[in-house]
Amino acid sequence: MDIKRAIIDLAPASIVRLFAGPYVAGKGIESGVRKADEIWQASKLHATVDLLGEEVFKREDVEATVALYFRMVDALAGRTYTSMSLKPTQLGIHESEAYCLENIRKVVGYAASRQLHVTVDMEDRHFTDVTLRLFKALRDQFDNVGTVLQSRLFRTKDDILALHARRCKVRICIGIYKEPREVAYVDKPAMKERLFEYVQLLLDKGHYPEIATHDEPLIRRVIDDLDKRGCPKDAYEFQMLLGVPRHQIQEE
């Protein structure tokens, strides 16, 4: 456990809430739905909603999380400006890959019946292979599922080339997990350069990049490139975290 994680784990919940407040929609599904509604009404921006928390080990807690995601699907149904994200470590990967796939398949299938898109989120490097296997198995069956790739990892170009033959929605981001220099870039300029390149590669391979960054020069560089290549506006999107002020460029 690194020192930052240790500090967070030892900090009182009230202090954690204070610092996390701008980035969290609230406590409970209703808060997330309400925030998505507010964002849509104010700015006509779409929102993806997830349940915070990972590293769920007990089967009863996994089953409770599945039930919560079913409730979230019901709460978001009919809101065409929303989608949902989930993590394998919430849904049984610590028990087995087969059990996790069974649980995520239930959620994605239920979401499909309600016309709701689901992103299978990416975690640290220890889960990259299994997450991509889960995604490919789900993509065999469902059209309403996407995943995430991180530009900091050396392997990501190969992962793009090995994506499902069917068109995939892929959130391409730098990634928040600090990884060792043996497997990842450790300087931000290199990560940003790879992100720019991977947007192009995803498009070249027929996929739909969800470009997740708050870096305005990088956003403008990507937009310029997309415009030069005549890329249709409905072939990609930009994504940002709640609580990071980027109102001007969002309005543009």
Helices and strands as residue ranges (DSSP letters): H 3-10, H 13-20, G 21-23, H 29-43, E 47-49, H 59-76, E 82-86, G 88-90, H 97-113, E 118-120, G 125-127, H 128-141, E 145-150, H 156-161, E 169-173, H 188-204, E 208-212, H 216-228, G 233-235, E 237-239, H 247-251
